[in-house]
Amino acid sequence: MAGGQDLNERSLYLLKTLVERYIQDGQPVGSRLLSKDPQLKLSPASIRNVMADLEEMGLIHSPHTSAGRVPTVSGYRLFVDSLLTVKPLASSELDQLQHGLTGEADKASEVLSKASKLLSDVTRMAGVVTLPRRESVTLRHIEFLPMSNTRVLVIFVTDDQEVHNKIIHTHKQFSPAELQQAANYLNSVYSGRSLAKIRDLIIKEMEQDQRQVNQGMIDAVNMAQLTFTEQPNDDYVLSGETNLMGFSELSDMERLKQLFEAFSQKRGVIHLLDQCLQAEGVQIFIGEESGYSAFDHCSLVTAPYSVNDEVVGVLGVIGPTRMAYEKVIPFVDVTAKLLGAALNPK
């Protein structure tokens, strides 16, 4: 990737102007249009020379037979990293985000959906929010209900007031009284602990000398292991994906099909978003930087969100590489902070 240190101030300003015009208009930018910029003070011929240098460095290219130029992924990257002036949100925009995420009675799932829709509404692109990692969720209460043969329905409530249902297959058939005894034991030992901590405790208890505990405790721990030690299904909430159909660079049917298939399969998108969990603040993938072919013509702007000072998920905006980064970045950054605040236990 070409570096800005190889360019003089005039060339950097021309690149910045070209990228901004292309983001605004969606049309290849020619030398004649750039020559009208009063700060450049260059003739169209001189501008063409600078553009030739930028093209040679891989920062811009000419689509088809057009006389104008458009940024490459490298050009966008240099623009975002070194030339972009991020605009703080207007008070009205901040109010819109805060108002959109308020509501004390809302369940966590409703707040996440609100955040995704908010990002979509304010950017007119697609908003995505990963569900909080279940490892960070705290167990409040658990119950076991007998089903047919060795199947048991587990109902457990977490600190976000979400009720989770899961069917487990036990090694033997249990009576209702035995299941109640197991639930009482687990509630007394594990209630108030995170699922990650519960997994650690289960492993330790399984390793203990089994002669020192009664059969009821062994059965309870076995059922807890079946309930909590499987890796959770990662998921996310997506809003406004149909907005992407309105951008000419994404309107190709094959590209749209590939993109929407990626959204429905989820695994690749989750893997990409997981890379952002460890990021400090906003992280941006431009085009093929994502390493995910479905996103070759898209940019993803993300930020992690935290509950109790622990990063539990990621939110972001998916749109064309030709997006208004200076506006999208603060929307994503502020929404991540507001979402974390809305999810924090009061």
VENZIWO-V30699 format. One record per backbone hydrogen bond with DSSP energy under -1.0 kcal/mol. NH is the residue of the N-H (numbers start at 1). CO is the residue of the C=O. E is the energy in kcal/mol with one decimal. If there is no record, write none. Layout:
nh->NH co->CO e->E
nh->NH co->CO e->E
This chain:
nh->6 co->3 e->-1.6
nh->7 co->4 e->-1.8
nh->12 co->8 e->-2.3
nh->13 co->9 e->-2.2
nh->14 co->10 e->-2.2
nh->15 co->11 e->-2.4
nh->16 co->12 e->-2.6
nh->17 co->13 e->-2.6
nh->18 co->14 e->-2.6
nh->19 co->15 e->-2.7
nh->20 co->16 e->-2.4
nh->21 co->17 e->-2.4
nh->22 co->18 e->-2.4
nh->23 co->19 e->-2.6
nh->24 co->20 e->-2.0
nh->25 co->21 e->-3.0
nh->26 co->22 e->-2.4
nh->29 co->69 e->-2.7
nh->34 co->30 e->-1.8
nh->35 co->31 e->-2.1
nh->36 co->33 e->-1.1
nh->37 co->34 e->-1.8
nh->41 co->37 e->-1.1
nh->47 co->43 e->-2.5
nh->48 co->44 e->-2.2
nh->49 co->45 e->-1.6
nh->50 co->46 e->-2.1
nh->51 co->47 e->-2.8
nh->52 co->48 e->-2.1
nh->53 co->49 e->-1.8
nh->54 co->50 e->-2.4
nh->55 co->51 e->-2.4
nh->56 co->52 e->-2.2
nh->57 co->53 e->-1.6
nh->58 co->55 e->-1.4
nh->59 co->54 e->-2.5
nh->61 co->70 e->-2.5
nh->66 co->63 e->-2.1
nh->69 co->29 e->-2.4
nh->70 co->61 e->-2.7
nh->72 co->59 e->-2.1
nh->76 co->72 e->-2.6
nh->77 co->73 e->-2.5
nh->78 co->74 e->-2.3
nh->79 co->75 e->-2.3
nh->80 co->76 e->-3.1
nh->81 co->77 e->-2.6
nh->82 co->78 e->-2.4
nh->83 co->79 e->-1.5
nh->84 co->79 e->-1.6
nh->87 co->326 e->-1.3
nh->94 co->90 e->-2.4
nh->95 co->91 e->-2.4
nh->96 co->92 e->-1.9
nh->97 co->93 e->-1.9
nh->98 co->94 e->-2.7
nh->99 co->95 e->-2.9
nh->100 co->96 e->-1.9
nh->101 co->97 e->-1.1
nh->106 co->103 e->-1.6
nh->111 co->107 e->-2.0
nh->112 co->108 e->-2.4
nh->113 co->109 e->-1.9
nh->114 co->110 e->-2.2
nh->115 co->111 e->-2.4
nh->116 co->112 e->-2.2
nh->117 co->113 e->-2.4
nh->118 co->114 e->-2.7
nh->119 co->115 e->-2.2
nh->120 co->116 e->-1.8
nh->121 co->117 e->-2.9
nh->122 co->118 e->-2.8
nh->123 co->119 e->-1.4
nh->124 co->120 e->-2.0
nh->126 co->318 e->-2.3
nh->127 co->239 e->-2.5
nh->128 co->316 e->-2.6
nh->129 co->237 e->-2.1
nh->130 co->314 e->-3.2
nh->131 co->235 e->-2.0
nh->133 co->312 e->-2.1
nh->136 co->133 e->-1.8
nh->137 co->134 e->-1.4
nh->139 co->193 e->-2.6
nh->140 co->157 e->-3.2
nh->141 co->157 e->-1.5
nh->143 co->155 e->-2.4
nh->145 co->153 e->-2.6
nh->147 co->151 e->-2.2
nh->151 co->148 e->-2.2
nh->152 co->168 e->-2.6
nh->153 co->145 e->-2.9
nh->154 co->166 e->-3.8
nh->155 co->143 e->-2.5
nh->156 co->164 e->-2.2
nh->157 co->141 e->-2.6
nh->158 co->162 e->-2.0
nh->159 co->138 e->-1.9
nh->161 co->158 e->-1.8
nh->164 co->156 e->-2.9
nh->166 co->154 e->-2.1
nh->168 co->152 e->-2.7
nh->170 co->150 e->-2.8
nh->179 co->175 e->-2.2
nh->180 co->176 e->-2.3
nh->181 co->177 e->-2.2
nh->182 co->178 e->-2.2
nh->183 co->179 e->-2.4
nh->184 co->180 e->-2.5
nh->185 co->181 e->-2.1
nh->186 co->182 e->-2.5
nh->187 co->183 e->-2.7
nh->188 co->184 e->-1.8
nh->189 co->185 e->-1.8
nh->190 co->186 e->-3.3
nh->192 co->139 e->-3.6
nh->193 co->190 e->-2.0
nh->195 co->137 e->-2.3
nh->196 co->135 e->-1.9
nh->198 co->194 e->-2.5
nh->199 co->195 e->-2.1
nh->200 co->196 e->-1.6
nh->201 co->197 e->-2.4
nh->202 co->198 e->-2.6
nh->203 co->199 e->-2.1
nh->204 co->200 e->-1.9
nh->205 co->201 e->-2.6
nh->206 co->202 e->-2.4
nh->207 co->203 e->-1.3
nh->212 co->209 e->-2.0
nh->213 co->210 e->-1.0
nh->218 co->214 e->-1.9
nh->219 co->215 e->-2.8
nh->220 co->216 e->-2.1
nh->221 co->217 e->-2.5
nh->222 co->218 e->-2.4
nh->223 co->219 e->-2.2
nh->224 co->220 e->-2.2
nh->225 co->221 e->-2.4
nh->226 co->222 e->-2.0
nh->227 co->223 e->-1.6
nh->228 co->224 e->-2.9
nh->229 co->225 e->-2.0
nh->237 co->129 e->-3.2
nh->239 co->127 e->-2.7
nh->243 co->240 e->-1.7
nh->244 co->241 e->-1.3
nh->245 co->242 e->-1.2
nh->246 co->243 e->-1.7
nh->247 co->244 e->-1.4
nh->250 co->247 e->-1.7
nh->256 co->252 e->-2.7
nh->257 co->253 e->-2.6
nh->258 co->254 e->-2.2
nh->259 co->255 e->-2.4
nh->260 co->256 e->-2.9
nh->261 co->257 e->-2.1
nh->262 co->258 e->-1.7
nh->263 co->259 e->-1.9
nh->264 co->260 e->-1.9
nh->265 co->261 e->-2.3
nh->266 co->262 e->-2.0
nh->267 co->265 e->-1.8
nh->270 co->266 e->-3.1
nh->271 co->267 e->-2.4
nh->272 co->268 e->-2.0
nh->273 co->269 e->-2.7
nh->274 co->270 e->-2.7
nh->276 co->273 e->-1.7
nh->277 co->274 e->-1.4
nh->279 co->276 e->-1.1
nh->283 co->302 e->-2.5
nh->285 co->300 e->-2.5
nh->287 co->298 e->-2.1
nh->289 co->286 e->-2.2
nh->290 co->287 e->-1.7
nh->291 co->288 e->-1.6
nh->295 co->292 e->-2.5
nh->296 co->293 e->-1.7
nh->298 co->295 e->-1.9
nh->299 co->319 e->-3.0
nh->300 co->285 e->-2.5
nh->301 co->317 e->-2.3
nh->302 co->283 e->-3.1
nh->303 co->315 e->-2.2
nh->305 co->313 e->-2.5
nh->307 co->310 e->-2.5
nh->310 co->307 e->-1.4
nh->312 co->305 e->-2.1
nh->313 co->305 e->-1.4
nh->315 co->303 e->-2.4
nh->316 co->128 e->-2.6
nh->317 co->301 e->-2.2
nh->318 co->126 e->-2.7
nh->319 co->299 e->-2.2
nh->321 co->297 e->-1.2
nh->323 co->321 e->-1.8
nh->325 co->323 e->-1.9
nh->327 co->324 e->-1.7
nh->328 co->324 e->-2.4
nh->329 co->325 e->-2.5
nh->331 co->327 e->-1.4
nh->332 co->328 e->-2.5
nh->333 co->329 e->-2.6
nh->334 co->330 e->-2.6
nh->335 co->331 e->-2.1
nh->336 co->332 e->-2.1
nh->337 co->333 e->-1.5
nh->338 co->334 e->-2.6
nh->339 co->335 e->-2.8
nh->340 co->336 e->-2.1
nh->341 co->337 e->-2.0
nh->342 co->338 e->-2.3
nh->343 co->339 e->-1.9
nh->344 co->340 e->-1.2
